Amino acid sequence: MILKSLSLINYKNFESIDFDFDSKINCFVGNNGVGKTNILDAIYHLSFGKSYFNPITSQNIKHGSDFFVVDGYYIKEDRDEKIIISAKKGHKKVIKRNGKIYDTFSEHIGFLPLVMISPADRDLITEGSDTRRKFIDGVISQSDKEYLNLILKYSKVVSQRNALLKYFFVNATFDPVTLDVYDQQLNKYGTTIYKKRVEFLEIFIPIFINRYNAISSGSENVSLTYQSKLSETDLLSLLKSSLPKDRVVQYTSVGIHKDDLSFEIDGYPIKKFGSQGQQKSFLIALKLAQFDFIKKQCLVNPILLLDDVFDKLDEQRVEHIIKLVDDQNFGQLFISDTHADRTENVVKKISQSYKIIKLNKND
């Protein structure tokens, strides 16, 4: 799968700009603030129907404009594919594939497999469990439509159950029969989601460890552990035992929406004991493992986006990472960096074709 060209109109800082891409490596270079990351985000937008950095659609429209259009031309399995995402203030966002509008965004997820590696990924380490759950769910959903639908259904039932709990509290009433309807649905959806997460991580964790060892030359031991109360008991029992608390706090305090991932290095939490370089290597290994998993499931090379890849990594380690993708196992690669010479010195050492795209404030 190759992205041949990209056109942006009123997207973030760009009024109108067009790009043609190399089939292997494309490097966006320029000073901070010229829009390098915004271009990568536009490519991400075409795959997921939303921004990687700002999910609020209206805030991706250029200041002073009332709409944006992102237009991508791909070649996938020897077929031309044209994807257009457009948004106008006050209207719903629209995604078109070859001129046909999708009924729901979820239909499009997984059609253009993509992995983004960005300094913003540090949130996976520093932020709460919600960020790490979204990572798991995002990886699985790119190759499993059923899983994505289960997540959407489960989230809807949690919202409905929370609304019911609040109603009980405000009106000093309680209806166990109605509550049980939601509990049975949560158990049905949540148990399946839990099993799919366990199956996914059984495959994913060894891939991740291999990737980290390749980046760090095996100098540290890292681990990734799934934390879920469903490993101890079933969801219906959890919901029953937590009901007194749930009625007081007016929300559902247990379930797969509370699961987490534990990140450790040499037996200690990487958030507290990992250096910036180790944390960055950990995150890149996570994302490369994501790439490997999606490729195996989708039978296509995902597009790989490396945003500000030199951030907190020395040039030697970056070169090693680039070499990891310098083979037929990887497809198209997009890189952003502030230093054109530094980027070109790295990519020209490998055997793939590449294109340097220089940006400035006037673009």
Salt bridges, closest charged atoms under 4 A:
ASP41 OD2 - LYS12 NZ 2.37
ASP71 OD1 - LYS82 NZ 2.98
GLU81 OE1 - ARG97 NE 2.97
ASP121 OD1 - LYS287 NZ 3.17
ASP130 OD1 - ARG133 NH2 3.52
ASP130 OD2 - LYS134 NZ 3.40
ASP137 OD1 - ARG197 NH2 3.14
ASP144 OD2 - LYS196 NZ 2.90
GLU146 OE1 - LYS196 NZ 3.52
ASP183 OD1 - ARG161 NE 2.64
ASP246 OD2 - ARG161 NH1 3.11
ASP259 OD2 - ARG197 NH1 3.14
ASP260 OD1 - ARG132 NE 2.59
ASP292 OD2 - ARG211 NE 2.80
ASP311 OD2 - LYS312 NZ 3.51
GLU319 OE2 - LYS323 NZ 3.50
GLU319 OE1 - LYS349 NZ 3.13
ASP337 OD1 - ARG342 NH2 2.59
